[in-house]
Amino acid sequence: MNLPLKSQKSDYNYNSVLSFKKGKYFFYIKELQVLGSGDGVNSAYQDMLLKKDTLIKEFDEGENLNQ
């Protein structure tokens, strides 16, 4: 299952893939190499969103380091 992820900035829209393995759910964003996991679909999705938002925030904060 592929789900589009909407963020506040249109540049940050990514598709995620949902999988289920060994009793756990996983959401994966290939472009960002972000993996969220949980015992349920919602908890896995929320874990993935938190990791994605943290990664994007870090890149936004360091965006101008080379200038």
DSSP file (Angstrom, degrees, kcal/mol; ACC not computed):
  #  RESIDUE AA STRUCTURE BP1 BP2  ACC     N-H-->O    O-->H-N    N-H-->O    O-->H-N    TCO  KAPPA ALPHA  PHI   PSI    X-CA   Y-CA   Z-CA
    1    1 A M              0   0    0      0, 0.0    17,-2.2     0, 0.0     2,-0.5   0.000 360.0 360.0 360.0 127.5    0.0    0.0    0.0
    2    2 A N  E     -A   17   0A   0     15,-0.2    15,-0.2    13,-0.0    13,-0.0  -0.912 360.0-173.2-105.7 130.5    1.4    3.4   -1.0
    3    3 A L  E     -A   16   0A   0     13,-2.1    13,-2.4    -2,-0.5     2,-0.2  -0.988  21.7-128.8-124.8 129.1    0.2    6.5    0.9
    4    4 A P  E     -A   15   0A   0      0, 0.0     2,-0.5     0, 0.0    11,-0.2  -0.534  20.6-144.6 -72.8 141.6    1.1   10.1    0.0
    5    5 A L  E     -A   14   0A   0      9,-2.9     9,-0.9    -2,-0.2     2,-0.5  -0.934  10.0-156.3-109.6 124.2    2.4   12.1    2.9
    6    6 A K        +     0   0    0     -2,-0.5     2,-0.2     7,-0.2     7,-0.1  -0.846  14.6 176.6-102.4 134.1    1.5   15.7    3.0
    7    7 A S        -     0   0    0     -2,-0.5     6,-0.1     2,-0.4     5,-0.1  -0.693  47.4 -94.5-122.3 178.0    3.6   18.2    4.8
    8    8 A Q  S    S+     0   0    0     -2,-0.2     2,-0.4     4,-0.1     5,-0.1   0.848 111.6  58.4 -66.4 -33.3    3.3   22.0    5.2
    9    9 A K  S >  S-     0   0    0      1,-0.1     3,-1.9     3,-0.1    -2,-0.4  -0.830  79.6-139.6-100.2 135.1    5.7   22.6    2.3
   10   10 A S  G >  S+     0   0    0     -2,-0.4     3,-1.0     1,-0.3    -1,-0.1   0.749 101.0  66.6 -65.3 -21.9    4.8   21.1   -1.1
   11   11 A D  G 3  S+     0   0    0      1,-0.2    -1,-0.3    -3,-0.0    -3,-0.0   0.652  94.2  61.8 -69.7 -13.7    8.5   20.2   -1.6
   12   12 A Y  G <   +     0   0    0     -3,-1.9     2,-0.6    -5,-0.1    -1,-0.2  -0.013  68.9 124.2-107.0  29.3    8.2   17.7    1.2
   13   13 A N    <   +     0   0    0     -3,-1.0     2,-0.3    -7,-0.1    -7,-0.2  -0.813  34.0 167.9 -92.0 122.2    5.5   15.3   -0.2
   14   14 A Y  E     -A    5   0A   0     -9,-0.9    -9,-2.9    -2,-0.6     2,-0.4  -0.928  33.2-121.4-131.6 154.1    6.6   11.7   -0.2
   15   15 A N  E     -A    4   0A   0     -2,-0.3    15,-0.4   -11,-0.2     2,-0.3  -0.761  27.2-157.2 -91.7 143.0    5.0    8.4   -0.8
   16   16 A S  E     -A    3   0A   0    -13,-2.4   -13,-2.1    -2,-0.4     2,-0.5  -0.867   7.3-139.5-118.5 156.5    5.3    5.8    1.9
   17   17 A V  E     -AB   2  28A   0     11,-2.2    11,-1.9    -2,-0.3     2,-0.4  -0.958  12.0-149.7-116.6 130.9    5.0    2.0    1.7
   18   18 A L  E     + B   0  27A   0    -17,-2.2     2,-0.3    -2,-0.5     9,-0.2  -0.843  22.6 168.5 -99.3 133.3    3.2    0.0    4.4
   19   19 A S  E     - B   0  26A   0      7,-2.6     7,-2.8    -2,-0.4     2,-0.4  -0.954  24.2-146.1-139.2 162.5    4.3   -3.5    5.2
   20   20 A F  E     + B   0  25A   0     -2,-0.3     2,-0.4     5,-0.2     5,-0.2  -0.993  25.7 162.8-131.6 124.0    3.5   -6.1    7.9
   21   21 A K  E >   - B   0  24A   0      3,-2.5     3,-1.8    -2,-0.4    -2,-0.1  -0.986  63.1  -9.9-147.8 132.3    6.2   -8.5    9.0
   22   22 A K  T 3  S-     0   0    0     -2,-0.4     3,-0.1     1,-0.3    -1,-0.1   0.849 128.6 -49.7  50.4  42.3    6.6  -10.7   12.1
   23   23 A G  T 3  S+     0   0    0      1,-0.2     2,-0.3    16,-0.0    -1,-0.3   0.535 118.2 101.9  80.9   6.9    3.6   -9.1   13.9
   24   24 A K  E <   -B   21   0A   0     -3,-1.8    -3,-2.5    13,-0.0     2,-0.3  -0.910  62.8-133.5-123.8 152.1    4.7   -5.5   13.3
   25   25 A Y  E     -BC  20  38A   0     13,-2.8    13,-1.8    -2,-0.3     2,-0.4  -0.803  21.9-167.2-100.7 145.0    3.7   -2.8   10.9
   26   26 A F  E     -BC  19  37A   0     -7,-2.8    -7,-2.6    -2,-0.3     2,-0.4  -0.998  12.5-164.0-135.2 135.3    6.2   -0.7    9.0
   27   27 A F  E     -BC  18  36A   0      9,-2.4     9,-3.0    -2,-0.4     2,-0.4  -0.974  17.4-170.7-113.8 135.0    6.0    2.5    7.0
   28   28 A Y  E     -BC  17  35A   0    -11,-1.9   -11,-2.2    -2,-0.4     2,-0.6  -0.988  19.4-162.6-132.4 132.2    8.9    3.3    4.8
   29   29 A I  E  >> - C   0  34A   0      5,-2.5     5,-1.7    -2,-0.4     4,-1.3  -0.944   9.9-165.6-111.6 107.1    9.9    6.4    2.8
   30   30 A K  T  45S+     0   0    0     -2,-0.6     3,-0.5   -15,-0.4    -1,-0.2   0.905  83.1  56.2 -60.8 -45.6   12.5    5.3    0.3
   31   31 A E  T  45S+     0   0    0    -16,-0.3    -1,-0.2     1,-0.2    -2,-0.0   0.811 119.9  31.1 -60.0 -31.0   13.6    8.8   -0.7
   32   32 A L  T  45S-     0   0    0     -3,-0.5    -1,-0.2     2,-0.1    -2,-0.2   0.514 100.7-127.6-103.9  -8.2   14.5    9.7    2.9
   33   33 A Q  T  <5 +     0   0    0     -4,-1.3     2,-0.5    -3,-0.5    -3,-0.2   0.922  56.5 153.7  56.5  44.8   15.4    6.3    4.1
   34   34 A V  E   < -C   29   0A   0     -5,-1.7    -5,-2.5     2,-0.0     2,-0.4  -0.908  23.9-173.2-109.0 131.8   13.0    6.7    7.0
   35   35 A L  E     -C   28   0A   0     -2,-0.5     2,-0.4    -7,-0.2    -7,-0.2  -0.988   2.8-173.1-128.5 123.6   11.4    3.7    8.6
   36   36 A G  E     -C   27   0A   0     -9,-3.0    -9,-2.4    -2,-0.4     2,-0.3  -0.894   8.7-174.7-111.7 147.0    8.6    3.9   11.2
   37   37 A S  E     +C   26   0A   0     -2,-0.4     2,-0.3   -11,-0.2   -11,-0.2  -0.952  11.1 148.2-139.6 158.9    7.3    0.8   13.1
   38   38 A G  E     -C   25   0A   0    -13,-1.8   -13,-2.8    -2,-0.3     6,-0.1  -0.980  55.2 -99.1-174.7 171.3    4.6   -0.1   15.5
   39   39 A D  S    S+     0   0    0     -2,-0.3     2,-0.3   -15,-0.2   -13,-0.1   0.674 107.9  31.0 -76.7 -17.7    2.2   -2.7   16.8
   40   40 A G  S  > S-     0   0    0    -15,-0.1     4,-2.1     1,-0.1     5,-0.2  -0.872  88.7-106.5-134.2 168.2   -0.6   -1.1   14.8
   41   41 A V  H  > S+     0   0    0     -2,-0.3     4,-2.4     1,-0.2     5,-0.2   0.924 118.2  48.8 -61.1 -45.8   -1.0    0.8   11.5
   42   42 A N  H  > S+     0   0    0      1,-0.2     4,-2.7     2,-0.2     5,-0.2   0.921 111.6  47.6 -64.3 -44.4   -1.6    4.1   13.3
   43   43 A S  H  > S+     0   0    0      1,-0.2     4,-2.0     2,-0.2    -1,-0.2   0.881 113.2  49.0 -66.7 -35.9    1.4    3.8   15.7
   44   44 A A  H  X S+     0   0    0     -4,-2.1     4,-2.2     2,-0.2   -17,-0.3   0.908 112.6  48.3 -66.6 -41.5    3.7    2.8   12.8
   45   45 A Y  H  X S+     0   0    0     -4,-2.4     4,-2.6    -5,-0.2    -2,-0.2   0.919 111.8  48.5 -65.0 -44.3    2.5    5.8   10.8
   46   46 A Q  H  X S+     0   0    0     -4,-2.7     4,-2.3     2,-0.2    -1,-0.2   0.880 110.9  51.4 -64.5 -37.9    2.9    8.2   13.7
   47   47 A D  H  X S+     0   0    0     -4,-2.0     4,-2.0    -5,-0.2    -1,-0.2   0.912 111.5  47.4 -63.5 -43.3    6.5    6.9   14.3
   48   48 A M  H  X S+     0   0    0     -4,-2.2     4,-2.6     2,-0.2    -2,-0.2   0.906 111.3  50.7 -65.8 -42.0    7.4    7.4   10.6
   49   49 A L  H  X S+     0   0    0     -4,-2.6     4,-2.9     2,-0.2     5,-0.2   0.908 109.5  51.0 -62.3 -42.3    5.9   10.9   10.6
   50   50 A L  H  X S+     0   0    0     -4,-2.3     4,-2.1     1,-0.2    -1,-0.2   0.924 112.8  45.2 -60.9 -45.2    7.9   11.9   13.7
   51   51 A K  H  X S+     0   0    0     -4,-2.0     4,-2.2     2,-0.2    -2,-0.2   0.895 114.4  49.0 -66.2 -40.5   11.1   10.6   12.2
   52   52 A K  H  X S+     0   0    0     -4,-2.6     4,-2.6     2,-0.2     5,-0.2   0.938 112.5  47.0 -63.9 -47.7   10.4   12.3    8.8
   53   53 A D  H  X S+     0   0    0     -4,-2.9     4,-2.3     1,-0.2    -2,-0.2   0.878 111.9  51.0 -63.9 -38.0    9.5   15.6   10.4
   54   54 A T  H  X S+     0   0    0     -4,-2.1     4,-2.2    -5,-0.2    -1,-0.2   0.922 111.6  47.7 -63.8 -44.8   12.6   15.5   12.6
   55   55 A L  H  X S+     0   0    0     -4,-2.2     4,-2.1     2,-0.2    -2,-0.2   0.928 113.1  47.2 -62.5 -46.6   14.9   14.8    9.6
   56   56 A I  H  X S+     0   0    0     -4,-2.6     4,-2.6     1,-0.2    -1,-0.2   0.894 110.8  52.5 -63.9 -40.5   13.3   17.6    7.5
   57   57 A K  H  X S+     0   0    0     -4,-2.3     4,-2.4    -5,-0.2    -1,-0.2   0.916 108.5  50.8 -61.5 -43.1   13.6   20.0   10.4
   58   58 A E  H  X S+     0   0    0     -4,-2.2     4,-1.7     1,-0.2    -1,-0.2   0.903 112.3  46.4 -62.0 -41.5   17.3   19.2   10.8
   59   59 A F  H  < S+     0   0    0     -4,-2.1     4,-0.4     2,-0.2    -1,-0.2   0.882 111.4  51.7 -69.2 -37.6   18.0   19.8    7.1
   60   60 A D  H >< S+     0   0    0     -4,-2.6     3,-0.8     1,-0.2     4,-0.3   0.910 110.6  48.6 -63.3 -41.4   16.0   23.0    7.2
   61   61 A E  H 3< S+     0   0    0     -4,-2.4     3,-0.3     1,-0.2    -1,-0.2   0.846 118.6  39.2 -68.1 -34.4   18.1   24.3   10.1
   62   62 A G  T >< S+     0   0    0     -4,-1.7     3,-1.7    -5,-0.2    -1,-0.2   0.299  83.8 110.0 -97.0   9.1   21.4   23.3    8.4
   63   63 A E  T <  S+     0   0    0     -3,-0.8     3,-0.4    -4,-0.4    -1,-0.2   0.815  81.4  40.7 -56.0 -37.7   20.3   24.4    5.0
   64   64 A N  T >  S+     0   0    0     -3,-0.3     3,-1.4    -4,-0.3    -1,-0.3   0.102  77.4 113.2-103.0  22.9   22.6   27.5    4.8
   65   65 A L  T <  S+     0   0    0     -3,-1.7    -1,-0.2     1,-0.3    -2,-0.1   0.803  76.8  52.3 -64.9 -29.4   25.7   25.9    6.4
   66   66 A N  T 3         0   0    0     -3,-0.4    -1,-0.3    -4,-0.2    -2,-0.1   0.327 360.0 360.0 -91.0   8.0   27.7   26.1    3.2
   67   67 A Q    <         0   0    0     -3,-1.4    -1,-0.2     0, 0.0    -2,-0.1   0.421 360.0 360.0-102.7 360.0   27.0   29.8    2.6
